[in-house]
Amino acid sequence: MRIVDKFVEAWHDASDTVDNQIFAIPLGELRGITLDISTYATPGKFRLIHCGRFLNEQVLAIHEISSLDIPSYSYAAISYPWEGLPRNNNNTYNTFTVEGTGKIEREKGPKKYKPVSIDVLTHACKAATSDGDNLKNKSAKGCRYIWLDKLCMLQEDHDDEAPDVRTPEKKDRDEKAKKDKDWQIMHMWDIYSKCRMCIILPGGMGRLARVEEDTTWIQRSWTFQEAIAQLENAFVLFRWIHGKVDIYGKDGANFHYSEVSPGESAMCTLDIALQCNCLGKDGTLPILTEQGGHQILINLVGRTNDPHVTAFLAVTDARHAVTEARDTVEEKQRDLTETQRIITTKAGFAPEKVAHDVSEARFAVTQARRSLSEVEDAYRQGIWRCSLMRSSSRPVDTCVQHHGRVRSNAQPQGLQDSRTNGKVQPLPLRKGYYRKDNARVGSLHSSLFPQ
């Protein structure tokens, strides 16, 4: 296994004319190497992978931008568990690794990192650029780029060797990576909330999960923020070999999906995946094909009868209720405004009727606002319930992943990792939470709620 260096440098020099492109390498040269783009990246900037060049030219091209609000840089953000499903027969062909993304083996010897499947990246790029067979909302169609943390964030190499043993070049590289990663973490909510769609890979970056496989995606801390930031446009990408078939179960259960790569992969909305998972072990759905029929169990984002799924589904239901309640408030407010306009522009209304009509319209607005407040409270409670159910291999991440949803003055570098015997200051769990020193550390982020 080698770290890519001279070849990429030559390719980089030849591609300077490409707008905002900092790095490119043909996929044929990517297989089997350990990738490190730290030489070409600028800390404190966003990076995206170009889907068109990946699919059409077989080139991994990374672009760097200063803002996520540039229309021409529409992108899909990838959400996946860091520890994904094992690859079939440990086959590492058509994979590569990324410097600093965690060792496979902890014992002494050559460093080995968790492989990234080029095939999985291909399916993700296809899902991002496809129309989704009317599965996607209009705003989610036509993404030109994807965002993947392993490639778009500089990764620190948590080496087992003592810091004073590292070479000066290695120290500079790790300091640069740490600076960039801290900055990226503080913008993680923006990255996922401003994407056109969130593509969920419950099986991880090693291979696509089959629909019946148990996965840990729904149990991880970071994946909750990633999905909740783009809940209306969150899609699950999975392995699918059954083609286009209608799958209907009892009680109106319907597994509606769209093929991404026929005979290989498909995607469905996160809502559909959660609902089908909640059918439980006795809730298999029938598949009827030309070869006959059989039953299929749909897990995808969790495990059979997984309480995390039930809790998340309650959040999505509450989110939809918030949207409906907001629409009702706006409708009742328009009714009140129209009532007042009619009364002020037309004469001849009896004073008693005027007072009655205005009073009724105002009461309707008050009731609608009260209902909105109640469903927003239910949504907040559901979010914190799910957050507290999630886990992380690094306790510090359980706190840091709340930064986007909570306005906090805490910085990642100020939250020490418990592995170094440091103490983690917990972030607030209620709106307007104050520490004992009366310093306000945060309140619920307004972007929790649909705009």
MIKE-325855 format. One record per residue (C-alpha): residue number from 1; chain; x, y, z. Coordinates in steps of 0.001 Angstrom, whole numbers, plus 524288, in hexadecimal, padded with zeros to 5 digits. Example, Ala and Ser with C-alpha at 12.3 -4.5 7.8 and 13.67 -1.06 7.14 Angstrom:
2
REC  seq  mol      u      v      w
REC    1    A  8300C  7EE6C  81E78
REC    2    A  83566  7FBDC  81BE4
# end
This chain:
451
REC  seq  mol      u      v      w
REC    1    A  80000  80000  80000
REC    2    A  805AC  80D31  7FC41
REC    3    A  80235  81B44  7FECB
REC    4    A  7FF2D  82297  7F25A
REC    5    A  808FC  82D72  7EFDE
REC    6    A  81053  8305A  7E336
REC    7    A  805DB  82BB7  7D9C0
REC    8    A  7FB56  83403  7DFFF
REC    9    A  80466  83FBC  7E07F
REC   10    A  80672  83EC1  7D1DD
REC   11    A  7F7DF  83D4A  7CF6A
REC   12    A  7F53B  848C3  7D87B
REC   13    A  7FE81  85188  7D0D6
REC   14    A  7F7C1  84DED  7C422
REC   15    A  7EA47  85105  7C98D
REC   16    A  7EC97  85EA3  7CEF5
REC   17    A  7E37E  86443  7C4B6
REC   18    A  7D7DB  85CE9  7CA55
REC   19    A  7CFC0  86651  7D272
REC   20    A  7D1F6  86446  7E119
REC   21    A  7D764  856A4  7DF0D
REC   22    A  7E26A  85395  7E870
REC   23    A  7E467  8451F  7E5ED
REC   24    A  7E182  83A96  7DBCA
REC   25    A  7E59D  82CA2  7D95F
REC   26    A  7E097  82224  7CFEB
REC   27    A  7D95B  81726  7D6A9
REC   28    A  7E2B8  80D58  7D0B4
REC   29    A  7EDBC  8139C  7D86B
REC   30    A  7E567  814DF  7E4AB
REC   31    A  7E3AA  80653  7E712
REC   32    A  7EBEA  80106  7F227
REC   33    A  7F240  80DC2  7F676
REC   34    A  7F16D  815D9  802D9
REC   35    A  7ECC5  82359  7FF16
REC   36    A  7F146  82FF5  80593
REC   37    A  7ECBF  83D05  7FFF9
REC   38    A  7F20E  84565  80B10
REC   39    A  7FCB3  84AE5  8022A
REC   40    A  7F289  850F0  7F921
REC   41    A  7E7BA  854C0  802B9
REC   42    A  7E5F6  861CC  8099A
REC   43    A  7E0F8  860D0  817AA
REC   44    A  7D422  867C7  819E4
REC   45    A  7CE25  86518  80C92
REC   46    A  7C38F  85BC2  80808
REC   47    A  7C6D4  850B7  7FE99
REC   48    A  7BE11  8491B  7F557
REC   49    A  7BFA5  83D54  7EC4E
REC   50    A  7BBAA  83F75  7DE20
REC   51    A  7B190  83515  7DA5C
REC   52    A  7B23C  83749  7CBB1
REC   53    A  7C0D7  8352D  7CACB
REC   54    A  7BFEE  8295B  7D3BB
REC   55    A  7B56B  822C6  7CB75
REC   56    A  7B8D6  82753  7BDB8
REC   57    A  7C793  828E6  7BE1B
REC   58    A  7CAF3  81F03  7C8C4
REC   59    A  7D20D  829B2  7D045
REC   60    A  7D13E  82D41  7DEAB
REC   61    A  7D16B  83C30  7DE65
REC   62    A  7D065  84463  7EAB7
REC   63    A  7CC6E  852A9  7EA37
REC   64    A  7CE44  85CC9  7F4E2
REC   65    A  7C4E0  86808  7F78C
REC   66    A  7C349  87292  801E4
REC   67    A  7B460  8724B  802B7
REC   68    A  7A9CB  867F1  801EC
REC   69    A  7A00E  871A8  7FC48
REC   70    A  7A551  87159  7EE59
REC   71    A  79A31  86C1E  7E5AA
REC   72    A  7A376  865AB  7DBF9
REC   73    A  7A90E  85D57  7E701
REC   74    A  79CB9  855B3  7EA30
REC   75    A  7A08E  849AC  7F1EB
REC   76    A  79BE1  83DB8  7F942
REC   77    A  7A1A4  83ACB  806AA
REC   78    A  7A4BB  82CBB  80A61
REC   79    A  7A0B5  82738  81795
REC   80    A  7A61E  81A0E  81BD4
REC   81    A  7AB2F  812C0  827E5
REC   82    A  7B9FA  81370  828E5
REC   83    A  7BA53  80509  82CA0
REC   84    A  7B26E  7FF79  82169
REC   85    A  7AF29  7F1B7  81D41
REC   86    A  7BAAF  7E8C3  81A26
REC   87    A  7BDEE  7E729  80BE5
REC   88    A  7BA30  7DA43  80592
REC   89    A  7C56B  7D08C  806F9
REC   90    A  7CE05  7DBEC  80B5F
REC   91    A  7CF7E  7DF9E  7FD1B
REC   92    A  7D6FF  7EC66  7FC4C
REC   93    A  7D7C5  7ED31  7ED75
REC   94    A  7D286  7F9E8  7E7F2
REC   95    A  7D4B9  800EB  7F4D5
REC   96    A  7DDE1  80B32  7FA32
REC   97    A  7E0B4  810BB  8079B
REC   98    A  7E22C  81E81  80CE8
REC   99    A  7ED32  8231F  815A3
REC  100    A  7E8E6  824D6  823BD
REC  101    A  7DBCC  81DD0  822E9
REC  102    A  7DE03  81393  82D60
REC  103    A  7E5F1  8072F  82DA6
REC  104    A  7E0B5  7F9CA  82ACC
REC  105    A  7EB53  7F3BC  83307
REC  106    A  7F0AF  7F94F  83FBA
REC  107    A  7FC3D  7F048  84146
REC  108    A  809CC  7F406  83CEE
REC  109    A  80C8B  7F3CC  82E89
REC  110    A  808A2  7FB77  82264
REC  111    A  7FD0A  80481  82434
REC  112    A  7F081  8000C  81DBC
REC  113    A  7E49F  808AF  81C20
REC  114    A  7D67C  80522  819F1
REC  115    A  7D419  803B9  80B44
REC  116    A  7CB02  80C51  8035A
REC  117    A  7C423  80532  7F85D
REC  118    A  7C4CD  80BA0  7EB0A
REC  119    A  7B865  80418  7E79F
REC  120    A  7B112  80A2E  7F32A
REC  121    A  7B5B3  817B7  7EF10
REC  122    A  7B0DC  814D4  7E153
REC  123    A  7A342  81153  7E638
REC  124    A  7A313  81D7F  7EED6
REC  125    A  7A694  82643  7E34C
REC  126    A  79BF7  81FE7  7DB10
REC  127    A  791F4  821D9  7E5F1
REC  128    A  795CA  83027  7E76C
REC  129    A  7949B  83335  7D8F7
REC  130    A  7886B  82B28  7D5E8
REC  131    A  77A79  83022  7D57F
REC  132    A  77686  82595  7DF0A
REC  133    A  76ADE  820E5  7D6E9
REC  134    A  7622C  82B31  7DD57
REC  135    A  76719  826C1  7EAA1
REC  136    A  76E7E  8335F  7ED23
REC  137    A  768EF  840BD  7EF9E
REC  138    A  76BE3  84AA1  7E501
REC  139    A  775E7  8515C  7EDB0
REC  140    A  77D90  84490  7EF3E
REC  141    A  77F95  841BA  7E0CD
REC  142    A  78BAB  843F0  7D8BC
REC  143    A  796CE  8446C  7E295
REC  144    A  7A3E7  84693  7DBF6
REC  145    A  7AC6A  84305  7E794
REC  146    A  7ACC1  83A86  7F3A7
REC  147    A  7B2A0  83D68  800EF
REC  148    A  7B94C  83243  8083C
REC  149    A  7C06F  834F3  814F3
REC  150    A  7CB9E  82B78  81242
REC  151    A  7CF3C  832C2  805DE
REC  152    A  7CA43  84082  80888
REC  153    A  7CFE8  8424E  81638
REC  154    A  7DE4B  84128  81944
REC  155    A  7DFB6  835D1  822B4
REC  156    A  7E8F3  835A5  82E3B
REC  157    A  7F1C0  829CB  82EA3
REC  158    A  7F019  824EC  83C9F
REC  159    A  7FCC1  81D5E  83C57
REC  160    A  8011B  814C1  84774
REC  161    A  80EC9  81A4A  84706
REC  162    A  812A3  824DE  850BB
REC  163    A  81156  832F8  84BBD
REC  164    A  81FD9  83588  84D4F
REC  165    A  822F7  82A11  84444
REC  166    A  81B90  82FD7  838BC
REC  167    A  82310  836EA  82E28
REC  168    A  8215A  845BC  82CB7
REC  169    A  819EE  8436D  82011
REC  170    A  810BB  839F7  826F2
REC  171    A  80E74  843AC  83204
REC  172    A  80B52  84E96  82859
REC  173    A  8021F  845A8  820EE
REC  174    A  7FABA  8419B  82D47
REC  175    A  7F9CA  84FA8  83230
REC  176    A  7F420  853E0  82522
REC  177    A  7EA72  8488E  82569
REC  178    A  7E63A  84B9B  83357
REC  179    A  7E3F6  859EF  83004
REC  180    A  7DB96  8564C  82460
REC  181    A  7D40A  84BB3  82B8B
REC  182    A  7D0A8  854C1  836E3
REC  183    A  7CB98  85EC8  82D2B
REC  184    A  7C3D3  854A8  8258A
REC  185    A  7BD83  84F5C  831FA
REC  186    A  7B8C4  85CF5  83584
REC  187    A  7B249  85DA9  8280D
REC  188    A  7ACE5  84FD6  827C6
REC  189    A  79ECD  85443  8297C
REC  190    A  7A063  85DC6  81E2B
REC  191    A  7A615  8532A  81591
REC  192    A  79A62  84A36  81774
REC  193    A  78FB1  8547D  81875
REC  194    A  793EF  85B53  80BDD
REC  195    A  79572  84F36  8037D
REC  196    A  78AD5  84BFE  7F9A3
REC  197    A  789A2  83E32  7FEBC
REC  198    A  78F6B  83555  80913
REC  199    A  79336  827D7  8041E
REC  200    A  79367  81DBB  80EFF
REC  201    A  79C6C  8120A  80D6E
REC  202    A  79888  80967  818F9
REC  203    A  7A2B6  7FF30  8155C
REC  204    A  7ADF7  808DD  815B4
REC  205    A  7B7F3  80BDA  80B28
REC  206    A  7BC7B  7FDC5  8094B
REC  207    A  7B061  7F893  8025A
REC  208    A  7A1E0  7FAFA  80098
REC  209    A  798EA  7F4B8  80AA9
REC  210    A  78E17  7EB83  80692
REC  211    A  78079  7EF3C  80B38
REC  212    A  77FA0  7E3DD  814B8
REC  213    A  78CD6  7E650  81B35
REC  214    A  78E33  7EBDB  828D9
REC  215    A  7961E  7F866  82936
REC  216    A  79A85  801F1  833BA
REC  217    A  797F2  80E9D  82C4B
REC  218    A  78C99  8129F  834EB
REC  219    A  7943B  81085  84187
REC  220    A  79F78  819D1  83ECB
REC  221    A  7A053  827B2  84406
REC  222    A  7A4C6  82ED5  837DA
REC  223    A  79B0D  8286E  82EA8
REC  224    A  78F73  82E06  83621
REC  225    A  7939E  83C1B  833C8
REC  226    A  796A2  838F4  825A5
REC  227    A  788F5  833BC  8230C
REC  228    A  78153  83D8C  82B23
REC  229    A  787F8  848FB  82439
REC  230    A  78214  844BF  81725
REC  231    A  7767F  83C8C  81B64
REC  232    A  76DAE  83FC8  80FD0
REC  233    A  77830  83BA3  80628
REC  234    A  77E95  83001  80CEB
REC  235    A  77FB2  82381  804D8
REC  236    A  784DC  815F2  807D1
REC  237    A  78D85  80F94  7FD7E
REC  238    A  78E2C  800B3  7FDCD
REC  239    A  79152  7F488  7F5E1
REC  240    A  7859E  7F012  7EDD7
REC  241    A  78570  7E4EA  7E3FB
REC  242    A  776BB  7E30F  7E257
REC  243    A  7746B  7ED4D  7D7D5
REC  244    A  767C1  7F50E  7D742
REC  245    A  75D5F  7EDF9  7DF1C
REC  246    A  751BA  7F24D  7E732
REC  247    A  75302  7EF32  7F591
REC  248    A  746B8  7F0BA  7FDB6
REC  249    A  74464  7EB48  80B34
REC  250    A  73963  7EAD4  814E4
REC  251    A  7335C  7F738  81A79
REC  252    A  73748  7FEFB  80E78
REC  253    A  745F6  7FD5D  81062
REC  254    A  74CC4  800B1  8039B
REC  255    A  75B46  7FFC2  800DE
REC  256    A  75C7A  80A30  7F66E
REC  257    A  76A05  80B68  7F0A1
REC  258    A  7713D  80FD2  7E480
REC  259    A  77BE0  80831  7DD97
REC  260    A  788FB  80F29  7DCD5
REC  261    A  790E9  8050E  7D577
REC  262    A  78799  7FA9B  7D01E
REC  263    A  78A37  7ED41  7D5E0
REC  264    A  793F4  7F2D0  7DFA5
REC  265    A  78EC7  7FDFB  7E7FA
REC  266    A  782C8  805F2  7EB76
REC  267    A  77EB4  81073  7F503
REC  268    A  772D8  813EC  7FD12
REC  269    A  76F4D  81F37  805EC
REC  270    A  77390  81E8E  81413
REC  271    A  76535  81F05  81821
REC  272    A  76239  812B7  81044
REC  273    A  76E0E  80B9E  815EC
REC  274    A  76A09  80F08  823DC
REC  275    A  75BE5  80B18  821DA
REC  276    A  75F68  7FDF8  81BAF
REC  277    A  7695F  7FB2C  82658
REC  278    A  75ED6  7FD6A  8309F
REC  279    A  756E5  7F21D  82AFE
REC  280    A  75F93  7E926  83333
REC  281    A  763F3  7DB36  830ED
REC  282    A  75619  7D6DD  82D8A
REC  283    A  75422  7E23F  8243B
REC  284    A  75A91  7DCC4  8181A
REC  285    A  75605  7E232  80B16
REC  286    A  752BF  7D9F1  7FF0C
REC  287    A  75AB5  7DADC  7F28B
REC  288    A  7547E  7D58B  7E626
REC  289    A  75D99  7D37F  7DA8F
REC  290    A  75D8A  7CB5F  7CE38
REC  291    A  76546  7C0FC  7D57F
REC  292    A  75ADF  7C020  7E01A
REC  293    A  757FE  7C6A7  7ECF6
REC  294    A  75EAF  7C755  7FA18
REC  295    A  75EA9  7CF68  80677
REC  296    A  768CE  7D9AC  809D7
REC  297    A  76C61  7DFD8  816D6
REC  298    A  7701C  7EE2E  8161A
REC  299    A  77991  7F300  82075
REC  300    A  782FE  7FC1E  8194D
REC  301    A  78556  806EE  8233D
REC  302    A  7853A  7FEB1  82FA6
REC  303    A  781B8  7F182  8351D
REC  304    A  774DE  7EA30  835EC
REC  305    A  76C31  7F037  8407E
REC  306    A  7769C  7FA8A  842F1
REC  307    A  77208  804C3  84D04
REC  308    A  77AB7  80EC0  84640
REC  309    A  77225  80D6F  83A28
REC  310    A  765A2  80FAC  841D6
REC  311    A  76B72  81BAA  8485E
REC  312    A  77037  82149  83B6E
REC  313    A  7631E  81ED0  834E5
REC  314    A  75CA0  826A4  83FD0
REC  315    A  765C8  831E5  83C79
REC  316    A  7625A  83178  82DFD
REC  317    A  753CE  8311F  8314C
REC  318    A  7557E  83CC6  83A5A
REC  319    A  75D1C  8440D  82FD5
REC  320    A  751DF  84225  82641
REC  321    A  74869  846B4  830D5
REC  322    A  75073  85319  832C0
REC  323    A  74FB7  85601  82434
REC  324    A  740FF  85408  82406
REC  325    A  73F34  85C3D  83059
REC  326    A  74722  8675C  82A76
REC  327    A  73EC0  866FC  81E3C
REC  328    A  73296  867AE  826CD
REC  329    A  737D8  87381  82E2A
REC  330    A  73AA2  87A78  82164
REC  331    A  72D13  87718  81C4C
REC  332    A  72644  87C1B  8287C
REC  333    A  72E98  88864  8285E
REC  334    A  72A83  88AF4  81A4A
REC  335    A  71C38  88909  81E2A
REC  336    A  71DB4  8930A  8290A
REC  337    A  72451  89CC6  82002
REC  338    A  719A6  89B02  815BE
REC  339    A  70EE5  89CB7  81FF4
REC  340    A  714F4  8A960  824C0
REC  341    A  716A1  8AE32  816B5
REC  342    A  7085C  8ABC6  81353
REC  343    A  703AD  8B2A1  81F90
REC  344    A  70C21  8BEA6  81D5E
REC  345    A  708E6  8C029  80EDB
REC  346    A  6FA46  8BD8E  80F14
REC  347    A  6F015  8C4EC  816C3
REC  348    A  6E32C  8C027  81C2B
REC  349    A  6E7F5  8B56A  82558
REC  350    A  6E159  8B508  83297
REC  351    A  6EB15  8B7AA  83DAF
REC  352    A  6E745  8AAF5  84447
REC  353    A  6EA25  8A2FC  8380E
REC  354    A  6F714  8A9F8  835FA
REC  355    A  6FB64  8A6ED  843C2
REC  356    A  6F6CF  898D2  842A0
REC  357    A  6FD98  8961B  83591
REC  358    A  70A7D  89C30  839BE
REC  359    A  70A06  89542  846CC
REC  360    A  707BD  8880D  84044
REC  361    A  712CA  88A34  8369F
REC  362    A  71C31  88E26  84170
REC  363    A  71834  88265  8499F
REC  364    A  71AD7  8796B  83E1E
REC  365    A  7287E  87F32  83CB4
REC  366    A  72B0F  87D75  84B36
REC  367    A  726A5  86F3D  84AE1
REC  368    A  72F03  86C6D  83EF1
REC  369    A  73AF5  8725F  8457D
REC  370    A  73878  86A71  851C3
REC  371    A  737B3  85DF5  849B8
REC  372    A  7444F  861AC  842C4
REC  373    A  74B18  863B1  84FC4
REC  374    A  746A5  8564B  8546E
REC  375    A  74B95  84EF3  8487C
REC  376    A  75869  85696  848C8
REC  377    A  75A2E  8523B  856DF
REC  378    A  75780  8442B  852D4
REC  379    A  76173  8459D  847E5
REC  380    A  76BC2  84AFB  8513C
REC  381    A  76961  83FFF  85AE8
REC  382    A  76A54  835DC  85021
REC  383    A  7772A  83B91  84B65
REC  384    A  77D76  83B32  858BF
REC  385    A  7783C  82D9F  85B59
REC  386    A  77E8F  828B4  84ED0
REC  387    A  78B18  83018  851D1
REC  388    A  78C66  82A06  85F34
REC  389    A  78A13  81C64  85991
REC  390    A  7955E  81DC6  84FF8
REC  391    A  7A32C  8191A  85286
REC  392    A  7B0E2  81C2A  84DEE
REC  393    A  7BE1E  815B3  84F18
REC  394    A  7C324  822F1  85385
REC  395    A  7BAE0  8290F  85E67
REC  396    A  7BF28  8369A  85A1E
REC  397    A  7B7FA  8349F  84D36
REC  398    A  7AB27  832B5  85465
REC  399    A  7AC73  840CB  858FE
REC  400    A  7B28E  846AE  84CE7
REC  401    A  7A826  84159  843AF
REC  402    A  79E18  84A30  84A70
REC  403    A  7A549  8569C  8467D
REC  404    A  79D01  858DD  83A76
REC  405    A  78FEF  8574A  84157
REC  406    A  79451  85ED8  84D6B
REC  407    A  799D1  86C85  84D1F
REC  408    A  7A5FF  86A0E  85509
REC  409    A  7B26C  871A7  857B7
REC  410    A  7B9E3  86519  85A4D
REC  411    A  7C487  861EA  85071
REC  412    A  7C8B9  85417  84C8D
REC  413    A  7D695  856BC  85102
REC  414    A  7D119  85A55  85E69
REC  415    A  7CA86  84D1E  85FFE
REC  416    A  7D4EB  84390  86423
REC  417    A  7D3C1  8356C  86088
REC  418    A  7D11D  82C4A  86BEF
REC  419    A  7DB6B  82322  86658
REC  420    A  7E58F  82D08  86B14
REC  421    A  7DF26  82DCA  87876
REC  422    A  7D93E  83AEE  87533
REC  423    A  7CBC7  83F61  87982
REC  424    A  7C103  84273  86FD8
REC  425    A  7B81B  84DF5  87302
REC  426    A  7AA60  84976  86F46
REC  427    A  7A2A8  8524E  86656
REC  428    A  79537  85768  86A63
REC  429    A  78953  84EC2  8693F
REC  430    A  77EFC  85945  86AFD
REC  431    A  77C52  86650  864CA
REC  432    A  782ED  8714F  86C05
REC  433    A  78B1F  86852  8747F
REC  434    A  794B5  86F2B  87D91
REC  435    A  7A0AA  869F3  8847D
REC  436    A  7A300  86C97  892DE
REC  437    A  7AB72  87852  88F55
REC  438    A  79F7A  87E33  88860
REC  439    A  7A648  87D89  87B33
REC  440    A  79C4D  87A39  870F9
REC  441    A  7A1C8  86F3E  868C3
REC  442    A  7970B  86D1E  85EFD
REC  443    A  7891D  86C43  85A6C
REC  444    A  78211  863C4  85090
REC  445    A  785D2  86732  842B0
REC  446    A  77AA1  86D3B  83B0A
REC  447    A  77E28  864EA  82F3B
REC  448    A  7794F  858FC  8368C
REC  449    A  76C12  85CAB  83157
REC  450    A  767DC  85C9A  82315
REC  451    A  76876  869F0  81CC9
# end
